[in-house]
């Protein structure tokens, strides 16, 4: 039971506590992925979202299961926030048959259609074009659902992103565009390769109303998303959110990010969204017992997911020929 020591709406405070719990789950998942990658149990490259949890959680808190989401190479936080099971997600990183994609997608290609995750994609800004297509499909079906595209700051400089934004504006598609701006496009500071007055100005020049939000404040992201989603559901066409955040890791798990000043990282650690939410809950009067319980339970859940993933079976060899086009060409006579 939620324990409050100061007067406030219990419902709104419980919502924030639930969001804290989900951010802790994501943080624990990413840290476990880093650790297991070091042991050799996770193969291939992973892109940690440590420090960016509030964007995924604040946005997805306003989505229904019928709403669809597309994501990027840095996608675990989006997937977990949209409702993918943590055990199936971890098993996917391990390449096991119990993974959300049967072990064939790996870190950069999570997908779960029942949960509304159309898929993650390693091609920069591909998520925007795919989500625009999904939004048009929903519109043609007369569905009340919307599509959401998560993409990074580097994606804002890609042609397909701008083309998709223009297309969405012309056809008034039910599409929410979420730019997760962590300041770095891989190893390049985004401000050094981006011209013009800013991302919101760029979206509005294409006919997509936008808003800037502190992406390390889950409450701020939640509020801004609520407004945008209501407008989209009411038929106002696409909306754009520019969420400023900061990745507290390198571009990949093997990147030590030595190209950025240590003082920059130290400064941004003060804005860590998980710690920030923790402080906010305490300020609102949530007991230390409730906060600690949420942290401990989520840490335990991720630890259990790692253990199950490590012991799960590998996919059968025949599975390599499922879920692909022209599979008949590979059948033995």
Secondary structure as the mmCIF struct_conf table of DSSP 4:
data_model
#
loop_
_struct_conf.conf_type_id
_struct_conf.id
_struct_conf.beg_label_comp_id
_struct_conf.beg_label_asym_id
_struct_conf.beg_label_seq_id
_struct_conf.end_label_comp_id
_struct_conf.end_label_asym_id
_struct_conf.end_label_seq_id
STRN STRN1 UNK A 4 UNK A 4
BEND BEND1 UNK A 5 UNK A 6
BEND BEND2 UNK A 8 UNK A 8
HELX_RH_AL_P HELX_RH_AL_P1 UNK A 10 UNK A 39
TURN_TY1_P TURN_TY1_P1 UNK A 40 UNK A 40
BEND BEND3 UNK A 41 UNK A 42
BEND BEND4 UNK A 44 UNK A 44
TURN_TY1_P TURN_TY1_P2 UNK A 50 UNK A 51
HELX_RH_AL_P HELX_RH_AL_P2 UNK A 53 UNK A 60
TURN_TY1_P TURN_TY1_P3 UNK A 61 UNK A 62
TURN_TY1_P TURN_TY1_P4 UNK A 65 UNK A 66
BEND BEND5 UNK A 67 UNK A 67
STRN STRN2 UNK A 68 UNK A 71
BEND BEND6 UNK A 73 UNK A 74
HELX_RH_AL_P HELX_RH_AL_P3 UNK A 76 UNK A 82
TURN_TY1_P TURN_TY1_P5 UNK A 83 UNK A 83
HELX_RH_AL_P HELX_RH_AL_P4 UNK A 86 UNK A 93
TURN_TY1_P TURN_TY1_P6 UNK A 94 UNK A 95
STRN STRN3 UNK A 96 UNK A 96
TURN_TY1_P TURN_TY1_P7 UNK A 97 UNK A 98
BEND BEND7 UNK A 99 UNK A 99
TURN_TY1_P TURN_TY1_P8 UNK A 100 UNK A 103
BEND BEND8 UNK A 104 UNK A 105
HELX_RH_3T_P HELX_RH_3T_P1 UNK A 107 UNK A 109
STRN STRN4 UNK A 112 UNK A 112
HELX_RH_3T_P HELX_RH_3T_P2 UNK A 113 UNK A 115
TURN_TY1_P TURN_TY1_P9 UNK A 116 UNK A 116
STRN STRN5 UNK A 117 UNK A 120
BEND BEND9 UNK A 122 UNK A 123
TURN_TY1_P TURN_TY1_P10 UNK A 124 UNK A 125
HELX_RH_AL_P HELX_RH_AL_P5 UNK A 126 UNK A 141
TURN_TY1_P TURN_TY1_P11 UNK A 142 UNK A 142
BEND BEND10 UNK A 144 UNK A 144
STRN STRN6 UNK A 147 UNK A 152
HELX_RH_3T_P HELX_RH_3T_P3 UNK A 153 UNK A 157
BEND BEND11 UNK A 158 UNK A 158
HELX_RH_AL_P HELX_RH_AL_P6 UNK A 159 UNK A 170
TURN_TY1_P TURN_TY1_P12 UNK A 171 UNK A 172
STRN STRN7 UNK A 175 UNK A 181
BEND BEND12 UNK A 183 UNK A 183
STRN STRN8 UNK A 184 UNK A 185
TURN_TY1_P TURN_TY1_P13 UNK A 186 UNK A 187
STRN STRN9 UNK A 188 UNK A 189
HELX_RH_3T_P HELX_RH_3T_P4 UNK A 190 UNK A 192
BEND BEND13 UNK A 193 UNK A 193
BEND BEND14 UNK A 196 UNK A 197
HELX_RH_AL_P HELX_RH_AL_P7 UNK A 199 UNK A 205
TURN_TY1_P TURN_TY1_P14 UNK A 206 UNK A 207
STRN STRN10 UNK A 210 UNK A 214
TURN_TY1_P TURN_TY1_P15 UNK A 215 UNK A 216
HELX_RH_AL_P HELX_RH_AL_P8 UNK A 218 UNK A 233
TURN_TY1_P TURN_TY1_P16 UNK A 234 UNK A 235
STRN STRN11 UNK A 239 UNK A 244
BEND BEND15 UNK A 248 UNK A 249
BEND BEND16 UNK A 251 UNK A 252
TURN_TY1_P TURN_TY1_P17 UNK A 253 UNK A 254
TURN_TY1_P TURN_TY1_P18 UNK A 258 UNK A 259
BEND BEND17 UNK A 260 UNK A 260
HELX_RH_AL_P HELX_RH_AL_P9 UNK A 262 UNK A 269
TURN_TY1_P TURN_TY1_P19 UNK A 270 UNK A 271
HELX_RH_AL_P HELX_RH_AL_P10 UNK A 273 UNK A 283
TURN_TY1_P TURN_TY1_P20 UNK A 284 UNK A 285
STRN STRN12 UNK A 286 UNK A 286
HELX_RH_AL_P HELX_RH_AL_P11 UNK A 288 UNK A 311
BEND BEND18 UNK A 312 UNK A 312
HELX_LH_PP_P HELX_LH_PP_P1 UNK A 313 UNK A 313
STRN STRN13 UNK A 314 UNK A 314
HELX_LH_PP_P HELX_LH_PP_P2 UNK A 315 UNK A 316
HELX_RH_3T_P HELX_RH_3T_P5 UNK A 317 UNK A 321
BEND BEND19 UNK A 322 UNK A 324
TURN_TY1_P TURN_TY1_P21 UNK A 325 UNK A 326
HELX_RH_3T_P HELX_RH_3T_P6 UNK A 327 UNK A 330
#
